[in-house]
Amino acid sequence: MQTLLGLIMFMLHFKSRHFVYHGAIITEWNTKSSISLGLFVFVTSEPYFAKKYEGQLSVSECSRRLLVHEYGHTIQSLILGPLYLIMIGIPSTLWGFFGAKKRKDKQVAYGSFFTEGWANSFGEWVTGEKSIGNMVLD
């Protein structure tokens, strides 16, 4: 189901920049959020949290770490199949939107939520690259 949704999103954003990353089709789009739908990954062209890490990490490094994280969600999707949207997609989306105030006020790492920590671990394990890890994204 998530791959079908990803294909539809891919077609809607056909004119955006695309590339292949470890077998997944990556679309770089001009929204502030990123999402993984099966083998289709949609990442923001300018990570909103990059300014916070200015001087520590370049914007391109922030983008790369975000890509590794989102790719981790792709691995979760491959493992969980049709259970992905219920077990990962919905909780992850809720954490992304409704957890924002808590993360900002208490400086809680985005990866502290189980779906996100798991995505970070899988992304790093499969690619050998660093993800957003315990970065506080506010």
matplotlib code that plots the C-alpha trace (Angstrom):
import matplotlib.pyplot as plt

x = [0.0, 2.7, 4.6, 1.5, 1.0, 4.7, 4.3, 1.3, 3.3, 6.3, 4.0, 2.6, 6.2, 7.6, 9.3, 11.2, 14.8, 15.1, 17.9, 18.4, 19.9, 20.6, 17.7, 15.2, 13.8, 14.5, 12.5, 13.8, 10.9, 10.3, 8.3, 9.6, 8.8, 10.2, 8.4, 9.1, 6.5, 7.8, 10.7, 9.9, 11.5, 10.6, 13.1, 13.1, 15.5, 16.4, 16.2, 14.5, 16.9, 20.1, 20.2, 20.4, 23.5, 25.1, 28.9, 28.7, 27.2, 26.8, 23.4, 24.4, 25.5, 22.1, 20.4, 22.5, 21.7, 18.0, 18.2, 19.8, 17.0, 14.3, 16.0, 15.8, 12.0, 12.2, 13.9, 11.1, 8.6, 10.4, 10.4, 6.9, 5.1, 1.4, 1.8, 4.2, 1.6, -0.1, 3.0, 5.4, 3.8, 0.9, 2.9, 5.8, 3.6, 1.9, 5.3, 6.5, 3.5, 2.2, 5.5, 7.1, 6.3, 7.6, 10.8, 11.4, 10.6, 12.4, 15.1, 14.1, 15.9, 13.8, 15.2, 14.0, 10.6, 10.8, 9.8, 12.5, 15.3, 14.6, 14.7, 18.1, 19.5, 18.4, 19.5, 23.0, 23.3, 22.4, 24.2, 27.2, 26.5, 25.4, 21.7, 20.1, 20.7, 20.1, 19.9, 17.2, 15.2, 13.2]
y = [0.0, 2.5, 1.8, 2.6, 5.8, 6.6, 6.0, 8.4, 11.0, 10.4, 11.1, 14.2, 15.5, 14.2, 17.6, 17.6, 16.4, 12.6, 10.1, 6.5, 5.8, 2.2, 1.0, 3.6, 6.4, 9.7, 12.8, 16.2, 18.5, 22.0, 21.2, 21.3, 17.7, 14.4, 11.1, 7.5, 5.5, 2.0, 2.4, 6.1, 8.6, 12.3, 14.6, 18.3, 20.3, 22.5, 20.8, 23.2, 22.2, 23.0, 26.5, 25.2, 23.2, 26.0, 26.0, 22.3, 20.7, 21.9, 22.1, 19.2, 17.1, 17.7, 16.7, 13.6, 12.5, 13.1, 11.0, 8.1, 8.4, 8.4, 5.4, 3.6, 4.0, 2.3, -0.7, -0.7, -0.8, -3.7, -5.7, -4.9, -4.9, -4.0, -3.4, -0.5, 2.3, 1.2, 0.4, 3.1, 5.5, 6.8, 6.9, 8.6, 11.2, 11.9, 12.3, 14.6, 17.0, 16.6, 16.0, 19.2, 21.4, 18.8, 18.3, 22.0, 22.9, 20.0, 19.6, 16.0, 14.2, 13.3, 9.8, 9.2, 8.0, 4.3, 4.6, 7.2, 5.5, 2.3, 4.2, 5.8, 2.4, 0.7, 3.6, 3.6, -0.2, -0.6, 2.5, 2.7, 6.5, 8.7, 9.5, 12.3, 10.1, 12.0, 15.4, 17.7, 18.9, 22.0]
z = [0.0, 1.0, -2.3, -4.3, -2.3, -3.0, -6.7, -6.8, -4.9, -7.2, -10.2, -8.6, -8.1, -11.4, -12.2, -8.9, -8.6, -8.4, -7.8, -6.6, -3.2, -2.2, -4.4, -3.3, -5.5, -3.8, -4.6, -3.3, -2.8, -1.6, 1.6, 5.1, 5.9, 4.6, 4.2, 3.2, 1.3, 0.4, -2.0, -2.6, -0.3, -0.3, 1.4, 1.9, -0.2, 2.8, 6.2, 8.7, 11.4, 9.5, 10.9, 14.5, 13.6, 11.6, 12.2, 13.3, 10.3, 6.7, 5.2, 2.8, 5.8, 7.5, 4.3, 4.0, 7.6, 7.1, 3.9, 5.9, 8.5, 5.9, 4.2, 7.5, 7.2, 3.8, 5.5, 8.1, 5.3, 3.6, 6.9, 8.1, 4.7, 5.1, 8.8, 8.2, 7.9, 11.2, 13.2, 11.9, 9.5, 11.7, 15.0, 13.2, 11.6, 15.0, 16.7, 13.9, 14.2, 17.8, 19.5, 18.1, 21.1, 23.5, 21.5, 21.3, 24.9, 26.5, 23.8, 23.1, 20.3, 17.3, 17.4, 21.0, 19.7, 18.9, 15.2, 14.6, 16.6, 14.8, 11.4, 12.4, 13.4, 10.2, 8.0, 9.5, 9.5, 5.9, 4.4, 6.8, 7.0, 9.9, 10.4, 12.4, 15.4, 18.6, 17.0, 18.5, 15.5, 16.4]

ax = plt.figure().add_subplot(projection="3d")
ax.plot(x, y, z, "-o")
ax.set_aspect("equal")
plt.show()
